[in-house]
Amino acid sequence: AQKITQTQPGMFVQEKEAVTLDCTYDTSDPSYGLFWYKQPSSGEMIFLIYQGSYDQQNATEGRYSLNFQKARKSANLVISASQLGDSAMYFCAMRELPYNQGGKLIFGQGTELSVKP
Amino acid sequence: EPEVTQTPSHQVTQMGQEVILRCVPISNHLYFYWYRQILGQKVEFLVSFYNNEISEKSEIFDDQFSVERPDGSNFTLKIRSTKLEDSAMYFCASSLASGNEQFFGPGTRLTVL
């Protein structure tokens, strides 16, 4: 069963505007973590932001924030003030616990973001 | 800033040959992972490694694959007899604990001819 769903294969945003990348997930485990990674055209995977299932507040890291809606099982990434360098593929990922397992990440299909000047 | 490194960046091999992909995780990290990404597709988990043993593996990680931590710094993925469908980008990742964020290396692009 698909555990991470990113429904937007591609998105466009104007430079300096905000953009929201959607991510929904499915798990029956009460303990889990949600991650966003950026993959530029050069191919590396860059960690952006993390949200734990028990965190009371939405995570923020600079221009990145995570809109976590637990009841709806969504963890959307918001990028404020988009820059040309934000153009990349963005992956949402989930890690289910318990801690006696290795903590593998399950990735969504990705959203390709293009920032227009 | 500490980072995960991987060598080589690109490897081309003939079908049926053995390949070893190398990774140096971040030095104080305890959990190590291999993922792969077939061109244009999502990243898929292969295996996790902790305390010198495999803690979890996916169905992709069959008998052709093995991992090893031969010394205190390297973490290797061996593919015994490569197939055409093994062509992909292979990422190594490490984390301080299983619950922490995983930091990825730059990847090794494997091309099987």
Chai-1 contact restraints between the chains, C-beta under 6 A:
chainA,res_idxA,chainB,res_idxB,connection_type,confidence,min_distance_angstrom,max_distance_angstrom,comment,restraint_id
A,G43,B,G107,contact,1.0,0.0,6.0,A-B,restraint_1
A,E44,B,P106,contact,1.0,0.0,6.0,A-B,restraint_2
A,M45,B,F104,contact,1.0,0.0,6.0,A-B,restraint_3
A,F47,B,E101,contact,1.0,0.0,6.0,A-B,restraint_4
A,Y50,B,E101,contact,1.0,0.0,6.0,A-B,restraint_5
A,Y99,B,S98,contact,1.0,0.0,6.0,A-B,restraint_6
A,Q101,B,E56,contact,1.0,0.0,6.0,A-B,restraint_7
A,G102,B,S48,contact,1.0,0.0,6.0,A-B,restraint_8
A,G102,B,S55,contact,1.0,0.0,6.0,A-B,restraint_9
A,G102,B,E56,contact,1.0,0.0,6.0,A-B,restraint_10
A,G103,B,S98,contact,1.0,0.0,6.0,A-B,restraint_11
A,K104,B,F45,contact,1.0,0.0,6.0,A-B,restraint_12
A,K104,B,S48,contact,1.0,0.0,6.0,A-B,restraint_13
A,K104,B,E56,contact,1.0,0.0,6.0,A-B,restraint_14
A,F107,B,K42,contact,1.0,0.0,6.0,A-B,restraint_15
A,F107,B,V43,contact,1.0,0.0,6.0,A-B,restraint_16
A,Q109,B,K42,contact,1.0,0.0,6.0,A-B,restraint_17
